[in-house]
Amino acid sequence: MQMRSVKTKIHLAASRLHKWFALIVGLQVLIWMTSGLVMSVLPIEVVRGEHLVNRTGHEVLGKVQGVRPLEDVVAAAQGPVEAVTFRIQGGRLTAEVTGGGKSALVDPYTANRLPPIGKDAAAAIALRSWKGTANPSVAVEQVEGTSPEFRGPLPAWRVTLDGSTHVYVGADTGQVRAVRTDTWRIYDFLWGLHIMDWKEHDNFNNVWLVSFAASGLLFALTGFMLLIMRFPLKLRRRRSAI
């Protein structure tokens, strides 16, 4: 009799805890399931805007002559050097010298350091990469700080094409650093809800997420405990009815 009383108390305590945990984490669990479903359904290529902007395209260059020695190109960067990458930009060969977390463009024919990419050049780079509708509207703004939409190296230019597609072009190298579309913004909003970082959308080690995840685990454990305790009770009731 005493053993049954102890089991009853445990059963009631587990039931109360289960209800409280359901109240606390229920809405967030619904958000986790909904956001996870939508993010898994959206093709990552569409989220990245690969159907609108070609970030990996290569321009064809004919025979190259008159290029200065590599040591002259490296010296023009005037800083630590970790890598030198030659690429075509606007129909001409350029050398991107990277080192110390920074990049610089050098003219390999003269071994002179090139000036940062300007507003008009950034717009031209974005338009050359554009695969969307013909003759899109163009607006260019300088990026003055990082944000949830862009955390890349600064300085940079934000080129808005066709009203809502943002193409971020690095002012140091002319590279397309990021592409942001309406689909990406929906994905990013859901990601922020999913990891419970509603402002920056990048910290999945925050206190809110850890707390709710732990509460969700306790919710599952108390539910499992109730299942174990109620299953023998149902069997006893069926036997007594027989």
C-alpha positions as CSV (number, residue, x, y, z in Angstrom):
1,M,0.0,0.0,0.0
2,Q,2.8,2.3,0.9
3,M,4.7,1.4,-2.3
4,R,1.6,2.3,-4.3
5,S,1.3,5.6,-2.5
6,V,5.0,6.5,-3.4
7,K,4.3,5.5,-7.0
8,T,1.3,7.7,-7.1
9,K,3.2,10.7,-5.8
10,I,5.9,10.2,-8.3
11,H,3.3,9.8,-11.0
12,L,1.6,13.1,-10.0
13,A,4.9,14.9,-9.7
14,A,6.0,13.7,-13.2
15,S,2.6,14.7,-14.6
16,R,2.9,18.2,-13.2
17,L,6.4,18.6,-14.4
18,H,5.5,17.3,-17.8
19,K,2.6,19.9,-18.1
20,W,4.9,22.8,-17.0
21,F,7.6,21.8,-19.5
22,A,5.0,21.4,-22.2
23,L,3.8,25.0,-21.4
24,I,7.3,26.4,-21.4
25,V,8.8,24.7,-24.5
26,G,5.8,23.8,-26.5
27,L,5.7,27.0,-28.6
28,Q,9.5,26.8,-29.2
29,V,9.3,23.2,-30.2
30,L,6.6,24.2,-32.7
31,I,8.9,26.9,-34.0
32,W,11.8,24.4,-34.2
33,M,9.8,22.0,-36.3
34,T,8.3,24.6,-38.6
35,S,11.5,26.4,-39.2
36,G,13.4,23.2,-39.7
37,L,10.9,21.9,-42.2
38,V,10.9,25.2,-44.3
39,M,14.7,25.4,-44.2
40,S,15.0,21.8,-45.3
41,V,12.5,22.3,-48.2
42,L,14.2,25.4,-49.6
43,P,17.0,24.5,-52.1
44,I,20.3,25.9,-50.8
45,E,21.2,27.0,-54.3
46,V,18.1,29.2,-54.4
47,V,18.9,30.5,-50.9
48,R,22.4,31.5,-52.0
49,G,21.0,33.2,-55.1
50,E,23.0,31.1,-57.5
51,H,20.1,31.2,-60.0
52,L,20.4,35.0,-60.1
53,V,24.1,35.7,-59.7
54,N,27.1,33.8,-61.1
55,R,29.8,34.1,-58.4
56,T,32.2,31.5,-59.9
57,G,32.2,32.5,-63.6
58,H,35.5,32.9,-65.3
59,E,36.3,35.3,-68.2
60,V,38.5,33.9,-71.0
61,L,41.9,35.5,-71.5
62,G,44.0,35.0,-74.6
63,K,47.8,34.7,-74.6
64,V,49.4,36.8,-71.9
65,Q,52.6,38.7,-72.6
66,G,54.6,41.4,-70.8
67,V,53.7,40.4,-67.3
68,R,56.2,41.5,-64.7
69,P,58.1,39.0,-62.5
70,L,56.1,37.6,-59.6
71,E,58.5,39.2,-57.0
72,D,57.7,42.6,-58.4
73,V,53.9,42.0,-58.2
74,V,54.3,40.8,-54.6
75,A,56.5,43.8,-53.6
76,A,53.8,46.1,-54.9
77,A,51.3,44.8,-52.3
78,Q,53.5,46.3,-49.6
79,G,52.6,43.8,-46.9
80,P,52.7,40.2,-45.8
81,V,52.0,37.8,-48.6
82,E,50.3,34.4,-48.2
83,A,48.9,33.9,-51.7
84,V,48.8,35.4,-55.1
85,T,45.8,34.7,-57.3
86,F,45.6,35.8,-61.0
87,R,42.1,36.5,-62.3
88,I,40.3,38.3,-65.1
89,Q,38.4,41.4,-64.0
90,G,36.6,43.6,-66.5
91,G,38.5,42.0,-69.4
92,R,41.9,42.6,-67.9
93,L,44.3,40.4,-65.9
94,T,44.8,41.4,-62.3
95,A,46.7,39.9,-59.4
96,E,45.1,39.6,-56.0
97,V,47.7,39.5,-53.3
98,T,46.5,38.2,-49.9
99,G,48.2,38.3,-46.6
100,G,47.7,39.2,-43.0
101,G,43.9,39.0,-43.4
102,K,43.9,41.7,-46.1
103,S,43.9,41.7,-49.9
104,A,45.2,44.1,-52.5
105,L,44.9,44.2,-56.3
106,V,48.0,44.7,-58.4
107,D,48.4,45.3,-62.1
108,P,50.7,42.5,-63.2
109,Y,51.8,44.4,-66.3
110,T,53.1,47.4,-64.4
111,A,53.5,46.0,-60.9
112,N,51.6,48.9,-59.6
113,R,49.0,48.6,-56.8
114,L,45.5,49.3,-58.1
115,P,43.1,51.6,-56.3
116,P,40.1,50.2,-54.4
117,I,37.1,49.3,-56.4
118,G,34.8,52.4,-56.9
119,K,31.1,52.7,-57.0
120,D,30.7,52.4,-60.8
121,A,33.1,49.5,-61.0
122,A,31.2,47.7,-58.3
123,A,28.0,48.1,-60.3
124,A,29.6,46.8,-63.4
125,I,31.0,43.8,-61.6
126,A,27.5,43.0,-60.2
127,L,25.9,43.4,-63.6
128,R,28.4,41.1,-65.3
129,S,27.5,38.4,-62.7
130,W,23.7,38.9,-63.1
131,K,21.6,36.1,-64.5
132,G,18.2,37.4,-63.7
133,T,15.8,39.6,-65.7
134,A,17.2,41.8,-68.5
135,N,18.0,45.4,-67.7
136,P,17.5,45.3,-63.9
137,S,17.3,48.4,-61.8
138,V,20.6,49.3,-60.2
139,A,21.4,51.1,-56.9
140,V,24.8,51.2,-55.2
141,E,25.5,52.0,-51.5
142,Q,28.7,51.8,-49.5
143,V,28.7,49.3,-46.7
144,E,29.9,51.0,-43.5
145,G,29.6,48.1,-41.0
146,T,28.7,44.5,-40.6
147,S,25.1,43.3,-40.2
148,P,23.2,40.0,-40.1
149,E,23.0,40.3,-43.9
150,F,26.7,40.9,-44.5
151,R,29.6,40.0,-42.3
152,G,32.3,40.0,-44.9
153,P,35.5,42.1,-45.2
154,L,35.1,45.9,-45.3
155,P,35.1,48.2,-47.2
156,A,32.5,46.8,-49.6
157,W,29.7,48.0,-51.9
158,R,26.1,46.8,-51.8
159,V,24.6,46.7,-55.3
160,T,20.9,46.3,-55.3
161,L,19.6,44.7,-58.5
162,D,16.0,44.4,-59.6
163,G,14.7,46.0,-56.5
164,S,15.5,43.4,-53.8
165,T,18.6,41.3,-54.7
166,H,21.7,42.6,-52.9
167,V,25.1,41.8,-54.4
168,Y,28.0,42.6,-52.0
169,V,31.2,43.5,-53.9
170,G,34.5,43.8,-52.0
171,A,36.2,47.2,-52.5
172,D,39.6,45.6,-52.0
173,T,39.4,42.9,-54.6
174,G,36.2,43.4,-56.6
175,Q,35.1,39.9,-55.7
176,V,31.4,39.2,-55.2
177,R,31.4,38.5,-51.4
178,A,27.7,37.6,-50.9
179,V,24.3,37.5,-52.5
180,R,21.2,38.2,-50.5
181,T,17.7,37.6,-51.9
182,D,14.2,37.6,-50.4
183,T,14.5,33.8,-50.1
184,W,17.7,34.2,-48.2
185,R,16.0,36.7,-45.8
186,I,13.2,34.3,-45.1
187,Y,15.8,31.5,-44.5
188,D,17.9,33.8,-42.2
189,F,14.8,34.9,-40.3
190,L,13.8,31.3,-39.6
191,W,17.4,30.4,-38.7
192,G,17.3,33.2,-36.1
193,L,14.1,31.7,-34.6
194,H,15.6,28.2,-34.8
195,I,18.7,29.0,-32.8
196,M,16.9,31.6,-30.7
197,D,19.3,34.4,-31.6
198,W,16.8,37.0,-32.7
199,K,19.2,39.8,-33.3
200,E,22.5,38.6,-34.9
201,H,21.3,35.2,-36.1
202,D,24.7,33.5,-35.7
203,N,25.1,32.5,-32.0
204,F,23.8,28.9,-31.4
205,N,25.5,28.7,-28.0
206,N,23.3,31.2,-26.4
207,V,21.6,30.8,-23.0
208,W,18.1,30.8,-24.5
209,L,18.8,27.9,-26.8
210,V,20.6,25.8,-24.2
211,S,17.9,26.4,-21.6
212,F,15.0,25.5,-23.9
213,A,16.9,22.5,-25.3
214,A,17.4,21.2,-21.7
215,S,13.8,21.9,-20.9
216,G,12.8,20.0,-24.0
217,L,14.9,17.1,-22.9
218,L,13.2,17.1,-19.5
219,F,9.9,17.3,-21.2
220,A,10.7,14.1,-23.2
221,L,12.1,12.3,-20.1
222,T,9.0,13.1,-17.9
223,G,6.7,12.0,-20.8
224,F,8.7,8.7,-21.1
225,M,8.4,8.3,-17.3
226,L,4.6,8.8,-17.4
227,L,4.4,6.3,-20.3
228,I,6.2,3.6,-18.3
229,M,4.1,4.3,-15.2
230,R,0.8,4.3,-17.0
231,F,1.3,1.3,-19.2
232,P,1.2,-1.3,-16.3
233,L,-1.8,0.6,-14.8
234,K,-3.8,0.1,-18.0
235,L,-2.8,-3.6,-18.1
236,R,-4.1,-4.0,-14.5
237,R,-7.4,-2.3,-15.4
238,R,-7.9,-4.6,-18.4
239,R,-7.2,-7.7,-16.3
240,S,-9.6,-6.6,-13.5
241,A,-12.3,-5.9,-16.1
242,I,-11.9,-9.5,-17.4
